[in-house]
Amino acid sequence: MNKDIFTKILKNKNNQIICIILIIGVVFMLFSGGGKEKEQSVKAVATIDEEERLEEILSHIDGAGQVSVMITYYSTSEKDIAYETKTNTVGFDSRSEESEDKKAVMTDGEPMVIKEVYPKVKGVIVAADGGSSSVVRQAISEAVTAVMDVPAHRVKIYKRDQK
């Protein structure tokens, strides 16, 4: 029954065109949104990796115990891309015009990055088993300020909940 209805709909040329347009639209939406999701997941993985590295080293501080870390940033990282610039001059007299063609230099299908500016740290929260000890809090604070280049008033250390 359903196959008969589907065949009747596709016999009409206008319906065939509409179905093709819908399929192309769906395919376009699937492929156009993929890049942003991939870029965001790479950023999230980088942040999680940094937090995990900091947790690992802080847990080795005497008396700290198990540690959880959260890092917040003011913005995301920025990349400076290499450009190749060509200047074209049109005309030979005093009225000649110059135009510039700017094209990104590509390496392995990706734009060549000259420099990457990492975001500034907004603050760090640390929850540690030994967070009730002022000596441990001081040691953790000094370690975080040294590694993250963030002032001490932007680092908060708390006693970790023992669940």
C-alpha positions in Angstrom: 0.0 0.0 0.0 2.7 2.5 1.0 4.8 1.5 -2.0 1.9 2.3 -4.3 1.4 5.8 -2.8 5.1 6.5 -3.1 5.1 5.4 -6.8 2.1 7.6 -7.6 3.8 10.6 -6.0 7.0 10.1 -8.0 5.3 9.7 -11.3 4.5 13.4 -11.3 7.5 15.3 -12.7 6.9 18.3 -10.3 7.0 16.0 -7.3 10.2 14.4 -8.5 11.9 17.9 -8.7 10.6 18.7 -5.2 12.0 15.5 -3.8 15.4 16.1 -5.5 15.6 19.6 -4.1 14.7 18.3 -0.6 17.4 15.6 -0.8 20.0 18.1 -1.9 19.0 20.5 0.9 19.3 17.8 3.5 22.7 16.7 2.2 23.9 20.4 2.1 22.8 20.9 5.7 24.6 17.8 6.9 27.9 18.8 5.3 27.8 22.6 5.9 27.4 22.3 9.7 30.1 19.6 10.2 33.0 22.0 10.3 31.8 24.1 13.2 31.0 21.1 15.3 34.4 19.6 14.6 36.2 22.9 15.5 34.2 23.3 18.7 34.9 19.7 19.8 38.7 20.3 19.1 38.5 23.4 21.4 36.6 21.5 24.1 39.2 18.6 23.9 42.1 21.1 24.3 40.5 22.7 27.3 39.7 19.3 28.9 43.2 18.1 28.2 44.7 21.3 29.9 42.4 20.7 32.9 43.4 17.1 33.2 47.1 17.9 33.0 46.7 20.4 35.8 44.6 18.0 37.9 47.4 15.4 37.5 50.2 17.6 38.7 48.2 19.2 41.5 47.2 15.8 42.9 51.0 15.2 43.4 51.2 18.1 45.9 51.7 16.7 49.4 48.3 16.6 51.2 46.2 17.7 48.1 44.7 14.2 47.5 42.3 13.9 44.6 41.8 17.1 42.6 39.3 18.5 40.2 40.0 21.6 38.1 37.9 24.0 36.0 39.5 26.7 33.8 37.5 29.6 32.3 38.7 31.9 29.5 37.9 35.4 28.3 37.7 34.3 24.7 38.8 31.6 22.3 42.2 31.2 20.6 42.9 33.3 17.5 45.0 32.2 14.5 47.0 34.5 12.2 47.0 33.0 8.7 49.7 33.5 6.1 48.6 35.4 3.0 50.1 35.7 -0.4 49.6 39.2 -1.9 49.9 40.0 -5.6 49.7 43.6 -6.8 48.3 44.2 -10.2 48.8 47.5 -12.0 46.4 48.5 -14.8 47.5 51.3 -17.1 50.8 53.0 -17.8 50.2 56.7 -17.3 49.4 58.8 -14.2 45.9 57.3 -14.1 47.1 53.8 -13.6 45.3 51.8 -10.9 46.7 49.2 -8.5 44.7 46.3 -7.2 45.7 43.6 -4.6 44.9 40.0 -4.7 45.1 38.4 -1.3 45.0 34.6 -1.1 45.6 32.4 2.0 48.6 30.1 1.7 47.4 26.5 1.9 49.3 23.5 3.4 47.7 20.1 3.1 44.3 21.6 2.3 44.4 23.8 5.4 45.4 27.5 5.7 49.0 28.0 6.9 49.0 29.3 10.5 51.8 31.8 11.3 51.0 32.3 14.9 48.3 31.2 17.4 47.3 33.5 20.2 45.9 31.6 23.1 43.1 33.0 25.2 43.7 34.8 28.5 42.6 32.8 31.6 39.7 34.3 33.4 39.8 32.2 36.5 40.6 28.7 37.9 38.6 26.7 40.4 40.2 23.8 42.2 38.5 21.3 44.4 40.9 19.2 46.4 40.6 16.6 49.1 43.1 18.6 51.2 41.4 21.9 50.4 40.7 22.5 54.1 44.4 22.9 54.9 45.7 26.4 54.5 49.2 25.0 53.6 47.8 22.9 50.8 45.6 25.7 49.5 48.7 28.0 49.5 50.7 25.4 47.6 47.9 24.8 45.0 47.4 28.5 44.6 51.1 29.1 43.9 51.3 26.2 41.4 48.2 27.4 39.5 49.4 31.0 39.4 52.8 29.9 38.1 51.4 27.6 35.4 48.4 29.5 34.2 49.9 33.0 34.5 46.8 34.2 36.4 46.8 36.4 39.5 46.1 34.7 42.8 42.8 36.5 43.4 41.5 34.6 40.3 42.3 31.2 41.7 39.8 29.7 44.2 40.5 26.5 46.1 37.9 24.5 47.9 37.6 21.3 49.9 36.5 18.5 47.7 33.2 16.8 48.5 33.8 13.2 49.7 31.0 11.3 48.0 
